[in-house]
Amino acid sequence: MRNAVSGFEEMWAQQPPLGRHPVTGAYRRFSWTPADLECRAWCTDQAQARGLTVHTDRNGNLWEWCGSPGPGAVVAGSHLDSVPDGGAFDGPLGVVSALHALTDVLEDLACRR
C-alpha cells in the first residue's frame, strides 16, 4: 500500500475547484447546478478509472461499486454539494476520502466481480 496521506493529497490535487467564486474564494456547489454536475462527472470519471461500477439512483445519489451491491458490501461516502459560501472541504473532502480509501483497499485485495 502506498503512503495513504500522499495518495490522498495526490487525488485531492486532481479535483478541480468547481463552484469556487473568483473573488472571495468561497464555494457554491448547490445540487444540480453546473458546478455540482461537473463535480459528479469528475467523481464518476475517477471511479470508472479505478474499475468501479457507477450508478445514480432515483434520488440523485451517486453509487460507486466494486463487485455486486448487497450483503457483504462496504459503503462509504459523503456529499458533493456545499452550503452557501462554503469552504474548499465542504462536500468533496468526504467523497475523495472515501474513494481514496477504497482505492487503497482495491490495491491490497483482489476485487471480486
N, C-alpha and C positions, 0 to 999 in steps of 0.2 A: 504494500500500500504506500502510495506516495505521501508526502507530508500533507496532512489534512488542511492546515492553515494556508500553505502556499497554493494548494489546489483550489481552495475556496476563493482566495484572492484573485487567482487567475480567471476563474469563472465570473466572479463579480465584476472584474475589469472589462469583460467582454459584453456585459449588459449595458446597452446604451441608456443615457439619461432621458428616457421617454417621459414627456409631460413636464419637463423642467422649464420654469419661467426664465427667460433670458436675462432679466434684470435682477429679480430677487433671489433666484436660485431655488425657490420653493417648488414643490411638485404638485401637480393636479392631474391625477390619473383616475378620473371618475369612470365608473362602469360603463362600458360600451362606447366610450369616446375614442377618437382615433389613437390617442396615447395608450389607452387600455388595450385596444385591439392590436396595436403594434407590439406591446409587451406580451400579450398572449401568443402572437406569432413567433416572437423570439423564444419564448419558453417551449413552444411546440417544436421549433427547429432544434433546440438544444436536446430535447427528449428524444426526438427521432434520430438525431446524430448518435445517440447512445444506444440505439436499438430498441427503444421503448415504444409501446403502442399508445397512441394519444386518442382520447375520446372526450368530447364535450357533451355533458348531459343536458336534459331539458331545462335545467335551472341555470345553465351557463357555467357550471363548474368544469374546470379542465382537469381530466384524469390522465395520468401517465402510468402505464403498467408494464411490468416485466412479467411475462407468463400470463396466467389467467386470473381474472378477478375472482374472489371467493374465499373460502376458508383457507387460512394459512397465508393470505396476502398481507403485506405490510403497507400501511397508508401513512403518508406524511405530506404536509403541505401548508399553505398559507393563502394569502390573498394578494392580488396584483394591483388592485385599485388603491387609492390613497385618500386621506382626509384632505379637506381644502388646505392648500399651502403646507402640505406635509413635508417631512424631511426625506432624504435620499433612501433611508432604510425603511420607510413606511410602505409596506407591500412586498416588493420583490425580495427583500432580505430573507424572509422566511421561505419563499419559493426556491431561491437559489441555494439556500442552506439545505433544504430537503433534497433537491436534485443532486447537489454535490454529495450528500451522504449516500444516496442511492448509487451514484456513480462509483463511490469507494467500495460499496458492498458488491457491485457488479464486477469490479476489478478483482475482488478477492474470491468470489464464488461463481460457480457456473450458473448462468441464468436458465431456469427450467422453462421451456417453451411448450 
